[in-house]
Amino acid sequence: MKNNNLKDTLAQARAIHFAMHNGVISYEKAHELTKPLLDKVNIHIAKIARKSNQKPQKLVFQDLGRNL
């Protein structure tokens, strides 16, 4: 996954999270929509962590509301 794709994927997940905070979609629907996006990001994070001999810190749905 290229760096731009990773940024785009995170931007999509954060947009869904933002829509949930504005009441456009429910929590359950937002969580369901972001799951495949976060899975892609977490796979990329795990690859980077393995190269650095570190333990990967996976992103979860609640992390989208924080500054990344």
ZAPA-320676 format. One record per atom (N, C-alpha, C): x, y, z; residue in one letter; residue number from 1; atom name. Coordinates in pm, 1 decimal. Layout:
<sites>
SITE        px        py        pz  r    k   a
SITE         X         Y         Z  a  NUM  CA
...
</sites>
This chain:
<sites>
SITE        px        py        pz  r    k   a
SITE      85.0    -118.1       0.0  m    1   N
SITE       0.0       0.0       0.0  m    1  CA
SITE      88.8     123.3       0.0  m    1   C
SITE      65.6     211.6     -92.6  k    2   N
SITE     146.2     331.2    -101.5  k    2  CA
SITE     104.2     431.2       5.0  k    2   C
SITE     191.4     526.9      33.0  n    3   N
SITE     166.1     624.7     137.4  n    3  CA
SITE      40.7     706.9     109.5  n    3   C
SITE      19.4     747.9     -15.7  n    4   N
SITE     -99.9     825.3     -48.5  n    4  CA
SITE    -226.3     743.7     -26.5  n    4   C
SITE    -222.6     615.7     -61.5  n    5   N
SITE    -338.5     529.8     -39.4  n    5  CA
SITE    -368.5     516.8     108.9  n    5   C
SITE    -265.6     508.5     189.8  l    6   N
SITE    -283.4     498.6     333.8  l    6  CA
SITE    -347.8     626.0     387.6  l    6   C
SITE    -301.5     740.9     340.2  k    7   N
SITE    -359.9     868.3     383.2  k    7  CA
SITE    -504.8     879.2     338.9  k    7   C
SITE    -534.1     836.1     216.9  d    8   N
SITE    -671.0     840.6     166.3  d    8  CA
SITE    -762.0     747.8     246.1  d    8   C
SITE    -712.5     630.9     279.3  t    9   N
SITE    -790.2     535.0     356.5  t    9  CA
SITE    -820.6     590.5     495.1  t    9   C
SITE    -720.4     649.6     559.2  l   10   N
SITE    -743.3     711.1     689.9  l   10  CA
SITE    -839.5     828.8     679.8  l   10   C
SITE    -829.3     906.5     573.0  a   11   N
SITE    -919.6    1020.2     554.0  a   11  CA
SITE   -1063.7     972.1     537.5  a   11   C
SITE   -1083.7     862.4     466.1  q   12   N
SITE   -1218.3     807.7     450.5  q   12  CA
SITE   -1274.1     762.8     585.0  q   12   C
SITE   -1192.3     694.5     663.4  a   13   N
SITE   -1236.4     646.3     793.9  a   13  CA
SITE   -1270.2     763.5     886.1  a   13   C
SITE   -1187.9     867.3     883.8  r   14   N
SITE   -1214.4     983.7     968.7  r   14  CA
SITE   -1338.8    1058.0     922.0  r   14   C
SITE   -1364.7    1061.5     791.1  a   15   N
SITE   -1485.8    1126.1     739.7  a   15  CA
SITE   -1610.8    1052.7     788.3  a   15   C
SITE   -1605.6     921.2     789.3  i   16   N
SITE   -1717.5     842.2     840.0  i   16  CA
SITE   -1736.6     869.7     988.7  i   16   C
SITE   -1627.9     874.7    1062.9  h   17   N
SITE   -1634.5     902.4    1206.5  h   17  CA
SITE   -1692.0    1041.6    1230.7  h   17   C
SITE   -1651.9    1138.5    1150.8  f   18   N
SITE   -1702.3    1274.7    1162.1  f   18  CA
SITE   -1852.3    1279.7    1132.3  f   18   C
SITE   -1896.4    1204.3    1031.3  a   19   N
SITE   -2038.3    1198.5     997.8  a   19  CA
SITE   -2119.1    1140.6    1113.8  a   19   C
SITE   -2061.7    1044.4    1183.1  m   20   N
SITE   -2129.2     986.7    1298.6  m   20  CA
SITE   -2144.1    1091.1    1408.7  m   20   C
SITE   -2040.4    1170.0    1432.0  h   21   N
SITE   -2046.2    1272.6    1535.3  h   21  CA
SITE   -2147.7    1381.1    1501.8  h   21   C
SITE   -2173.2    1403.5    1374.4  n   22   N
SITE   -2270.9    1503.7    1332.7  n   22  CA
SITE   -2411.8    1446.4    1318.7  n   22   C
SITE   -2428.9    1320.5    1352.6  g   23   N
SITE   -2561.5    1260.0    1353.1  g   23  CA
SITE   -2612.5    1214.9    1217.8  g   23   C
SITE   -2526.5    1209.7    1118.3  v   24   N
SITE   -2568.8    1167.5     984.7  v   24  CA
SITE   -2590.9    1016.5     980.6  v   24   C
SITE   -2503.3     941.0    1046.5  i   25   N
SITE   -2517.4     795.6    1052.6  i   25  CA
SITE   -2504.8     751.1    1197.8  i   25   C
SITE   -2551.3     631.8    1226.8  s   26   N
SITE   -2546.8     579.6    1363.2  s   26  CA
SITE   -2406.4     527.1    1396.4  s   26   C
SITE   -2384.2     505.5    1524.9  y   27   N
SITE   -2256.4     451.6    1571.3  y   27  CA
SITE   -2230.2     314.8    1509.6  y   27   C
SITE   -2332.7     230.7    1509.7  e   28   N
SITE   -2316.6      95.0    1458.5  e   28  CA
SITE   -2281.8      95.0    1310.2  e   28   C
SITE   -2349.6     180.1    1233.6  k   29   N
SITE   -2323.3     187.5    1089.9  k   29  CA
SITE   -2183.8     241.9    1063.2  k   29   C
SITE   -2142.5     344.5    1138.4  a   30   N
SITE   -2008.9     402.0    1122.3  a   30  CA
SITE   -1902.1     298.5    1156.7  a   30   C
SITE   -1924.8     225.1    1263.6  h   31   N
SITE   -1829.0     121.8    1305.1  h   31  CA
SITE   -1817.7      14.5    1196.8  h   31   C
SITE   -1930.8     -23.3    1139.9  e   32   N
SITE   -1933.2    -125.7    1034.2  e   32  CA
SITE   -1861.3     -76.6     907.8  e   32   C
SITE   -1880.5      49.5     872.1  l   33   N
SITE   -1819.0     104.3     750.5  l   33  CA
SITE   -1668.2     124.2     763.9  l   33   C
SITE   -1621.6     155.2     884.5  t   34   N
SITE   -1479.0     181.1     903.1  t   34  CA
SITE   -1397.5      54.3     926.7  t   34   C
SITE   -1461.9     -55.0     963.0  k   35   N
SITE   -1387.7    -178.0     993.5  k   35  CA
SITE   -1296.1    -222.7     879.7  k   35   C
SITE   -1342.7    -233.7     754.1  p   36   N
SITE   -1250.9    -277.3     647.6  p   36  CA
SITE   -1138.4    -176.5     622.4  p   36   C
SITE   -1167.0     -47.8     641.4  l   37   N
SITE   -1063.6      54.0     621.9  l   37  CA
SITE    -956.0      42.4     728.5  l   37   C
SITE    -998.2      24.1     853.3  l   38   N
SITE    -901.0      10.9     961.7  l   38  CA
SITE    -821.5    -118.1     950.4  l   38   C
SITE    -883.7    -222.5     898.4  d   39   N
SITE    -810.7    -347.9     877.4  d   39  CA
SITE    -695.6    -327.1     779.1  d   39   C
SITE    -720.6    -253.0     671.1  k   40   N
SITE    -614.8    -224.3     573.3  k   40  CA
SITE    -501.6    -143.8     636.3  k   40   C
SITE    -537.8     -43.6     713.5  v   41   N
SITE    -436.9      40.9     778.3  v   41  CA
SITE    -357.2     -40.7     878.8  v   41   C
SITE    -423.2    -125.7     956.3  n   42   N
SITE    -354.2    -205.6    1057.3  n   42  CA
SITE    -258.8    -307.3     995.3  n   42   C
SITE    -292.6    -358.4     879.2  i   43   N
SITE    -200.4    -448.7     809.0  i   43  CA
SITE     -73.3    -373.8     771.6  i   43   C
SITE     -89.3    -252.7     722.3  h   44   N
SITE      26.6    -171.0     684.7  h   44  CA
SITE     109.6    -134.5     809.3  h   44   C
SITE      43.1    -101.1     918.0  i   45   N
SITE     112.7     -68.7    1042.8  i   45  CA
SITE     193.3    -188.9    1091.2  i   45   C
SITE     135.4    -308.1    1081.4  a   46   N
SITE     204.4    -429.4    1125.4  a   46  CA
SITE     329.4    -454.9    1041.7  a   46   C
SITE     322.6    -429.0     911.4  k   47   N
SITE     440.0    -447.7     825.6  k   47  CA
SITE     552.7    -354.4     866.0  k   47   C
SITE     518.7    -229.4     890.9  i   48   N
SITE     619.9    -131.7     931.7  i   48  CA
SITE     679.9    -171.1    1066.0  i   48   C
SITE     596.9    -215.2    1158.8  a   49   N
SITE     644.4    -253.4    1291.6  a   49  CA
SITE     737.2    -374.4    1283.6  a   49   C
SITE     703.2    -470.9    1199.0  r   50   N
SITE     788.4    -589.2    1184.8  r   50  CA
SITE     926.0    -552.3    1130.9  r   50   C
SITE     930.8    -457.6    1037.1  k   51   N
SITE    1059.1    -414.7     982.4  k   51  CA
SITE    1145.0    -348.2    1089.0  k   51   C
SITE    1081.5    -284.9    1185.6  s   52   N
SITE    1153.4    -213.2    1291.0  s   52  CA
SITE    1169.0    -295.3    1417.8  s   52   C
SITE    1127.6    -422.8    1413.3  n   53   N
SITE    1132.8    -510.3    1530.3  n   53  CA
SITE    1057.5    -450.2    1649.2  n   53   C
SITE     939.3    -396.4    1621.7  q   54   N
SITE     854.3    -337.1    1723.7  q   54  CA
SITE     720.5    -408.9    1726.6  q   54   C
SITE     648.2    -390.7    1836.5  k   55   N
SITE     514.0    -445.5    1847.9  k   55  CA
SITE     416.8    -345.3    1784.5  k   55   C
SITE     332.0    -390.1    1691.7  p   56   N
SITE     240.0    -295.3    1626.4  p   56  CA
SITE     132.3    -246.0    1722.5  p   56   C
SITE      98.3    -119.1    1712.1  q   57   N
SITE     -10.7     -59.9    1788.7  q   57  CA
SITE    -125.9     -37.8    1691.8  q   57   C
SITE    -224.7    -123.1    1700.0  k   58   N
SITE    -335.0    -119.0    1605.1  k   58  CA
SITE    -427.3      -0.9    1632.2  k   58   C
SITE    -483.0      51.7    1523.8  l   59   N
SITE    -583.1     157.3    1534.3  l   59  CA
SITE    -719.5      94.1    1556.8  l   59   C
SITE    -798.7     156.1    1641.9  v   60   N
SITE    -936.0     112.6    1664.6  v   60  CA
SITE   -1028.6     228.7    1631.2  v   60   C
SITE   -1156.6     201.4    1626.8  f   61   N
SITE   -1255.5     299.6    1586.4  f   61  CA
SITE   -1247.6     427.1    1671.0  f   61   C
SITE   -1227.9     414.0    1799.7  q   62   N
SITE   -1222.9     530.0    1888.3  q   62  CA
SITE   -1102.7     619.2    1860.1  q   62   C
SITE    -997.8     565.1    1801.9  d   63   N
SITE    -878.9     643.9    1769.8  d   63  CA
SITE    -904.9     746.1    1659.3  d   63   C
SITE   -1008.4     726.9    1580.8  l   64   N
SITE   -1035.5     817.2    1468.9  l   64  CA
SITE   -1074.1     956.9    1516.3  l   64   C
SITE   -1126.7     968.4    1637.2  g   65   N
SITE   -1163.2    1098.6    1690.9  g   65  CA
SITE   -1045.0    1174.8    1744.5  g   65   C
SITE    -933.3    1108.3    1761.2  r   66   N
SITE    -812.4    1171.7    1812.7  r   66  CA
SITE    -727.3    1220.1    1696.9  r   66   C
SITE    -633.2    1306.2    1728.4  n   67   N
SITE    -540.5    1353.0    1625.3  n   67  CA
SITE    -443.3    1242.1    1592.0  n   67   C
SITE    -437.4    1203.7    1465.2  l   68   N
SITE    -345.1    1097.5    1421.0  l   68  CA
SITE    -224.9    1157.5    1354.1  l   68   C
</sites>
